[in-house]
Amino acid sequence: MKKWILVAAFALTVSVLAACGGEEASSEDKKEVTIGATSGPYSDMVTKAIKPGLEEKGYTVEVKEFSDYIQPNNALAQGDLDANLFQHKIYMETFAKEHNMDLSEVIVVPTAPMGIYSQKFKSIEDIKEGSAIAIPNDPTNAARAFQILEDAKLITLKPDTNPLTVSEKDIDENVKNLQFKPIEAAQLPRAVDSVDLSAVPGNYALAADMDLLDALQLEDMPDQYRNRVVVNAKDVDSQLAKDIKAVVEAEEFEKVIDKEFKGFGKPEWMK
């Protein structure tokens, strides 16, 4: 009899431990989540367009705001965030490689485009010969500026130019003989008042309370430059990642974008 009692007790202990292990294994299905985003339009996008959909699916969502582009990925890698929204593909891959992280995108979202702004000219056609244009002094954003100028037919680029690495040396024809003034991207909104034209990235334009629709020309950006929801690679197939994707793909998400985020360029999958 004692032998059978010991066997039963052992079996009960094993079943309890297995149950505990099962709970730990299903931790990826937790319903209390934290999503990080940079302060401004992207934290607003999480709050207004993503959080409500996740709450309908039973999640409790905390939105954590950041004022820089370093901490959101650090916090994600450390487990303080379950996902973040603030970066495009090129930045994500570069940052992950430099900091030995394994990050994956869940889905691309509408993103504020770069634009050509001016206080002196009302349209692209009004731009005068020899006008000065402030452009970002970092290669990635400068490439975007030259792409917009080509779309506006203000310059032409040499054939077979890589759109992701365009620089001034790739210009084949400078139609209006524009004078390029490279400066820090964060200073480009102020440059609108001091130069003829300024190529301002969308995030800096919005931070300066500029209206995207005031731009003489808005960027038709490739999806590589659009922001995306990002998670740790190990969580890319988690239920949370699947639910975030479903929320962003839902009709209600696009309705909020159309109402609250005018001028944001939509990714290819939404067109």
C-alpha positions as CSV (number, residue, x, y, z in Angstrom):
1,M,0.0,0.0,0.0
2,K,2.8,2.4,0.9
3,K,4.4,1.7,-2.5
4,W,1.3,2.7,-4.4
5,I,0.9,5.9,-2.3
6,L,4.5,6.9,-3.2
7,V,3.9,6.2,-6.9
8,A,0.7,8.3,-6.8
9,A,2.4,11.1,-5.0
10,F,5.2,11.1,-7.5
11,A,2.8,11.1,-10.4
12,L,0.9,14.1,-8.9
13,T,4.2,16.0,-8.5
14,V,5.2,15.4,-12.1
15,S,1.7,16.5,-13.3
16,V,2.0,19.7,-11.3
17,L,5.4,20.5,-12.7
18,A,4.2,19.8,-16.2
19,A,1.3,22.2,-15.7
20,C,3.7,24.9,-14.5
21,G,5.9,24.3,-17.5
22,G,2.9,24.5,-19.8
23,E,2.1,27.9,-18.4
24,E,5.6,29.1,-19.0
25,A,5.5,27.8,-22.6
26,S,2.4,29.8,-23.3
27,S,3.8,33.0,-22.0
28,E,4.0,34.3,-25.6
29,D,0.2,34.4,-25.5
30,K,0.0,36.9,-22.7
31,K,-2.6,39.6,-23.0
32,E,-0.9,42.5,-21.3
33,V,1.5,44.0,-23.8
34,T,3.6,47.1,-24.2
35,I,4.2,48.8,-27.6
36,G,6.9,51.5,-28.0
37,A,6.8,54.3,-30.5
38,T,8.5,57.7,-30.9
39,S,6.5,60.6,-29.6
40,G,4.3,62.3,-32.1
41,P,2.5,60.7,-35.1
42,Y,3.6,57.1,-34.5
43,S,2.7,56.9,-30.9
44,D,-0.6,58.5,-32.0
45,M,-0.9,55.8,-34.6
46,V,-0.5,53.0,-32.0
47,T,-2.9,54.7,-29.6
48,K,-5.6,55.6,-32.2
49,A,-5.4,53.0,-34.8
50,I,-3.7,49.8,-33.3
51,K,-4.5,49.8,-29.6
52,P,-8.3,49.8,-30.0
53,G,-8.2,46.8,-32.3
54,L,-6.0,44.8,-30.0
55,E,-8.2,45.7,-27.0
56,E,-11.2,44.2,-29.0
57,K,-9.1,41.0,-29.2
58,G,-8.8,41.0,-25.4
59,Y,-5.4,42.7,-24.9
60,T,-4.5,45.3,-22.4
61,V,-2.1,47.7,-24.2
62,E,0.3,50.2,-22.8
63,V,1.9,52.6,-25.2
64,K,5.4,53.8,-24.2
65,E,6.7,56.9,-25.9
66,F,10.4,57.5,-26.8
67,S,12.2,60.7,-27.8
68,D,15.0,59.1,-29.7
69,Y,15.7,56.3,-32.2
70,I,18.0,54.2,-30.0
71,Q,16.0,53.2,-27.0
72,P,12.9,51.7,-28.7
73,N,15.1,48.9,-30.1
74,N,17.1,48.5,-27.0
75,A,13.9,48.2,-24.9
76,L,12.5,45.6,-27.4
77,A,15.7,43.5,-27.3
78,Q,15.7,43.7,-23.4
79,G,12.1,42.5,-23.2
80,D,10.7,45.8,-21.9
81,L,8.6,46.1,-25.1
82,D,6.6,43.5,-27.0
83,A,6.7,45.5,-30.2
84,N,7.7,48.9,-31.5
85,L,6.7,51.3,-34.3
86,F,9.2,54.0,-35.5
87,Q,11.7,52.7,-38.0
88,H,12.0,51.8,-41.7
89,K,13.5,48.6,-43.0
90,I,17.0,50.0,-43.8
91,Y,17.3,51.5,-40.3
92,M,16.0,48.3,-38.6
93,E,18.5,46.0,-40.5
94,T,21.4,48.4,-40.0
95,F,20.7,48.9,-36.2
96,A,20.2,45.1,-35.7
97,K,23.5,44.3,-37.4
98,E,25.5,47.0,-35.5
99,H,24.0,46.0,-32.1
100,N,23.9,42.2,-32.6
101,M,20.1,42.1,-32.4
102,D,17.6,39.8,-34.2
103,L,14.6,41.9,-35.2
104,S,11.8,41.2,-37.6
105,E,9.0,43.3,-39.1
106,V,5.4,42.3,-38.7
107,I,3.8,44.7,-41.2
108,V,4.5,48.0,-43.0
109,V,2.3,51.0,-42.0
110,P,1.4,54.3,-43.6
111,T,4.3,56.8,-43.1
112,A,4.7,60.5,-43.3
113,P,6.6,61.2,-46.5
114,M,9.4,63.7,-47.2
115,G,8.3,66.8,-49.0
116,I,9.6,69.8,-50.8
117,Y,8.4,72.9,-48.9
118,S,8.8,76.6,-49.7
119,Q,7.7,80.0,-48.4
120,K,8.7,81.7,-51.7
121,F,7.1,79.5,-54.3
122,K,3.5,78.3,-54.5
123,S,4.1,75.4,-57.0
124,I,6.9,73.4,-58.6
125,E,6.3,75.4,-61.8
126,D,7.1,78.7,-60.0
127,I,10.6,77.6,-58.9
128,K,13.1,80.0,-60.4
129,E,16.5,79.3,-62.0
130,G,19.3,78.9,-59.5
131,S,17.1,78.5,-56.4
132,A,18.8,77.1,-53.3
133,I,17.4,74.0,-51.7
134,A,18.3,72.6,-48.3
135,I,18.6,68.8,-48.3
136,P,19.5,66.3,-45.6
137,N,23.2,65.8,-45.1
138,D,22.9,62.1,-44.3
139,P,23.2,59.8,-47.4
140,T,19.9,57.9,-46.8
141,N,17.7,60.9,-46.6
142,A,19.6,62.8,-49.3
143,A,18.9,59.9,-51.7
144,R,15.2,60.4,-50.9
145,A,15.4,64.1,-51.6
146,F,17.0,63.6,-55.0
147,Q,14.3,61.0,-55.9
148,I,11.6,63.6,-55.1
149,L,13.3,66.2,-57.2
150,E,13.4,63.8,-60.1
151,D,9.7,63.0,-59.7
152,A,9.0,66.7,-59.8
153,K,11.1,66.9,-63.0
154,L,13.5,69.4,-61.5
155,I,16.5,67.0,-62.1
156,T,17.1,63.9,-64.1
157,L,19.3,61.1,-62.8
158,K,21.7,58.9,-64.7
159,P,20.4,55.6,-66.0
160,D,20.7,52.6,-63.7
161,T,21.2,54.8,-60.7
162,N,20.5,52.9,-57.4
163,P,17.5,54.7,-55.9
164,L,18.7,53.9,-52.4
165,T,22.1,55.5,-52.8
166,V,21.4,58.5,-55.1
167,S,23.8,61.4,-54.5
168,E,24.5,64.7,-56.2
169,K,27.1,63.0,-58.5
170,D,24.2,60.9,-60.0
171,I,22.4,63.9,-61.4
172,D,22.4,63.8,-65.2
173,E,20.6,67.2,-65.7
174,N,19.9,69.9,-63.2
175,V,16.9,71.5,-65.0
176,K,16.6,74.6,-62.9
177,N,20.3,74.8,-61.9
178,L,19.3,74.2,-58.3
179,Q,21.9,74.9,-55.6
180,F,22.1,72.2,-53.0
181,K,22.6,73.0,-49.3
182,P,23.2,69.9,-47.1
183,I,22.2,70.4,-43.5
184,E,21.2,68.3,-40.5
185,A,17.8,66.7,-41.1
186,A,16.4,68.1,-37.8
187,Q,17.2,71.7,-39.0
188,L,15.3,71.4,-42.4
189,P,11.9,72.7,-41.1
190,R,13.6,75.9,-40.0
191,A,15.4,76.2,-43.3
192,V,12.1,76.7,-45.0
193,D,12.2,80.3,-43.8
194,S,15.8,81.0,-44.9
195,V,16.3,79.2,-48.2
196,D,14.2,79.0,-51.4
197,L,13.2,75.4,-50.9
198,S,13.7,72.7,-48.2
199,A,13.4,68.9,-48.5
200,V,11.9,68.0,-45.1
201,P,11.4,64.4,-43.8
202,G,7.9,63.7,-42.7
203,N,8.7,63.1,-39.0
204,Y,10.5,66.4,-38.7
205,A,7.8,68.3,-40.6
206,L,5.1,67.0,-38.2
207,A,7.3,67.7,-35.2
208,A,7.5,71.3,-36.4
209,D,3.7,71.4,-36.8
210,M,4.0,71.6,-40.6
211,D,1.0,70.4,-42.7
212,L,2.1,67.6,-45.0
213,L,-0.4,68.8,-47.6
214,D,1.4,72.2,-47.9
215,A,4.3,70.5,-49.6
216,L,4.9,71.5,-53.3
217,Q,5.8,67.8,-53.9
218,L,5.4,64.8,-51.6
219,E,7.6,61.7,-51.8
220,D,6.3,58.6,-53.5
221,M,8.4,56.6,-51.1
222,P,9.5,53.0,-51.6
223,D,8.3,50.6,-48.9
224,Q,11.9,50.3,-47.6
225,Y,11.5,53.8,-46.2
226,R,8.1,53.3,-44.7
227,N,7.8,52.5,-41.0
228,R,6.9,49.1,-39.7
229,V,5.8,47.3,-36.6
230,V,8.8,45.4,-35.4
231,V,9.3,42.5,-32.9
232,N,12.1,40.3,-31.8
233,A,12.6,37.7,-34.4
234,K,11.7,34.9,-32.0
235,D,8.2,36.4,-31.6
236,V,7.5,37.0,-35.3
237,D,5.1,34.0,-35.4
238,S,3.5,34.7,-32.0
239,Q,-0.2,35.2,-31.6
240,L,0.4,38.9,-30.7
241,A,2.3,39.4,-34.0
242,K,-0.6,37.8,-35.9
243,D,-3.1,39.9,-34.1
244,I,-1.2,43.1,-34.8
245,K,-1.1,42.3,-38.5
246,A,-4.8,41.5,-38.5
247,V,-5.6,44.8,-36.8
248,V,-3.5,46.8,-39.2
249,E,-5.0,45.0,-42.2
250,A,-8.6,45.7,-41.0
251,E,-10.8,48.3,-42.6
252,E,-11.1,50.2,-39.3
253,F,-7.4,50.9,-39.3
254,E,-7.5,52.5,-42.8
255,K,-10.5,54.6,-41.8
256,V,-8.5,56.1,-38.8
257,I,-5.5,56.7,-41.1
258,D,-7.6,58.5,-43.7
259,K,-9.2,60.7,-41.0
260,E,-6.3,61.3,-38.5
261,F,-3.2,61.0,-40.7
262,K,-3.8,63.0,-43.8
263,G,-0.9,63.1,-46.2
264,F,0.7,59.8,-45.0
265,G,1.8,57.6,-47.8
266,K,0.3,54.1,-47.8
267,P,2.4,51.0,-48.3
268,E,2.0,48.9,-51.4
269,W,-0.2,46.3,-49.7
270,M,-2.8,49.0,-49.0
271,K,-3.0,50.3,-52.6
